């Protein structure tokens, strides 16, 4: 089984907190039970390349673009991640969107 968790943001210091932590904990638990769980998210504030895994969970991390800075986390997106969204969703048996009013999770949910 393939499970995709979609969460808005991951940073080196876990600035986004709860939603990312929940997605990681669920993914780690599923992977411990031999389920192919992965995360799709935006990355921000990384000094080097974006990670391909987070805490042992394979992750699709794309650079966050702050298109509406006044809206903080709700105003970030990634054209690259959104371009892959349909294919990523189609390749998963279950998609868990950790929904927020933002420009990443809403398009995945649609």
C-alpha positions in Angstrom: 0.0 0.0 0.0 1.2 3.5 -0.8 0.2 6.4 1.5 0.9 10.1 0.7 0.8 12.7 3.4 0.5 16.3 2.2 1.5 19.0 4.6 2.2 22.7 3.9 5.7 23.3 5.3 8.9 21.7 6.7 11.8 23.7 8.0 15.0 22.6 9.7 13.7 23.9 13.1 10.1 22.6 12.5 8.6 26.1 12.5 5.2 24.8 11.3 4.9 22.4 14.2 1.8 20.3 14.6 0.7 19.4 11.1 4.2 18.4 10.1 4.8 16.5 13.3 1.5 14.6 12.9 2.3 13.7 9.3 5.8 12.5 10.3 4.6 10.4 13.2 1.8 8.8 11.1 4.3 8.1 8.3 6.9 6.5 10.6 4.2 4.3 12.2 3.0 3.1 8.8 6.5 2.5 7.6 7.2 0.4 10.7 4.3 -1.8 9.5 5.8 -2.1 5.9 3.5 0.6 4.4 5.1 2.8 1.8 4.3 6.2 3.4 5.7 9.4 2.1 5.4 13.1 2.6 4.9 15.9 0.1 5.6 19.4 1.4 7.4 22.7 0.9 10.8 23.4 2.4 12.0 26.7 3.7 15.1 28.1 5.5 17.5 25.2 4.5 21.1 26.3 4.1 21.9 23.5 1.6 19.9 21.3 -0.7 16.4 20.4 0.3 16.0 17.0 2.0 14.8 13.9 0.2 13.7 12.4 3.5 12.7 13.7 6.9 13.4 11.6 10.0 13.7 8.5 7.8 10.5 9.2 5.8 11.0 9.6 2.1 9.8 13.1 1.2 9.0 15.2 -1.8 10.2 18.6 -0.6 10.1 21.6 -3.0 11.4 25.1 -2.3 8.7 27.3 -0.8 7.9 30.5 -2.8 6.4 33.3 -0.8 3.9 34.7 -3.3 1.7 36.4 -0.7 4.1 37.3 2.1 1.4 39.1 4.1 -0.5 35.8 4.5 2.6 34.0 6.0 2.3 30.2 5.6 -1.0 30.5 3.8 0.7 32.6 1.1 3.5 30.1 0.1 3.4 27.7 -2.8 5.6 25.8 -5.3 4.8 25.5 -9.0 7.1 22.5 -9.2 5.2 20.6 -6.4 1.8 21.5 -7.8 2.8 20.3 -11.3 3.6 16.9 -9.8 0.4 16.8 -7.6 -1.9 14.9 -9.9 0.8 12.2 -10.6 1.6 11.9 -6.9 -2.0 11.6 -5.9 -2.6 9.1 -8.7 0.3 6.9 -7.5 -1.0 6.6 -4.0 -3.7 4.3 -2.6 -4.5 6.7 0.2 -3.8 10.5 0.3 -4.0 12.2 3.7 -4.1 15.9 3.2 -3.4 17.8 6.4 -5.6 20.5 5.2 -5.1 24.2 5.9 -6.2 27.3 4.0 -3.1 27.5 1.9 -1.8 27.2 -1.7 -0.5 23.7 -1.3 -2.9 21.5 0.6 -6.0 23.0 -1.1 -4.9 22.2 -4.6 -3.9 18.6 -3.5 -7.3 18.2 -1.9 -9.0 19.3 -5.1 
